[in-house]
Amino acid sequence: MLAPARWTEFGFVRDALGMSDSALSKQVTTLGRLGYVDVDKGYVGKRPRTWLWLNDQGRAALRRHIAALEQIAQQAAAHGARHRHPPRE
């Protein structure tokens, strides 16, 4: 959810993912501790807002994760192609 944008409002992410405030907050805290997400708090008018940003370190980690998933998928496809079940007669 954070990758396409520079800053994304917490409420937007929460609603788009169908998460509770506390569940998303825990994930953001974990990603923040890993150095992947930056958090900025402020106000829009009198309403408090929290914005999230997947920083450069987080974007690099996401790219590595996607590459690893793609490799797993390719290996599974290659393995499956070698081990096809014979057709039933």
N, C-alpha and C positions, 0 to 999 in steps of 0.2 A: 504493500500500500504506500510505502514512503518513497520507493525508488523513483517514480516518475516526476516527483515534485521537489522543489527546493525545501519548502516548509509546508507541513500539513497539520491542520488543526486537530487536536486530540478527539474532539467530539465527532468529527467527520470519520476518522479512522474507526472509532468505537462503533458508530452506527453502521458503517460499511461492512465491518467484520462481524457484527452482531454480538459484540462482547460487552460485558459489564465494565463499568469504570474501574473496579478493583482488579479484574482480570487483565485488562489492557495496561493498567498502571504497573502491575507486577512484571509484565513482559517488557515494558519500556524501561523499568528499573534494571532488569537483567541486561538488556541490550546496552543501556547506558554504562553499566559497570564494565562491560566488555569493551567499551569505547566505540560502539557502533552507531549510537543514536545521541544526538544533542537535543536538549529540551530548553525551550524559551517560554517563560511565563510573562504575561502582561495583561492588559485590559483592552477591550473594545468598548468604548463608552465606559460604563460603570461595571460591565460584566467581565469577570476574570476569564482568561483564555490561556490554553497551553498549546504550543506548537511543537511539532516533532520534525526532526531532520535526520535522514539517513546520511551520515557524514561520509567522507572519502574512505575511511577505514571500514565502515559498514558496507559501503558499496563494493569494496574489494572483497570482503568476506562473502557477500551475496554472490558475486561472480564466481568465487571459488566453490561455493556450495552448489550453484547451478551446474558448473562444469563437472563436479563429482556426481551429481544426479544423472547428468547426461551420459557419463561414462558407465555408470551402473546400468542404465537403460540399454546402452549399446551392447554391453557384455551379456545382459540377459537375452537380448534379441539374438545375438550370435550363438549363445548356448542353446537357446530354444530351437534355432534353425538346424543345429546338429543333432538334436534329440527329438525328432518328430515321431509321433506314434504311427505305426503302420495302419493303413486304411483297413476297415473291417470288410469282410467279404459277405 
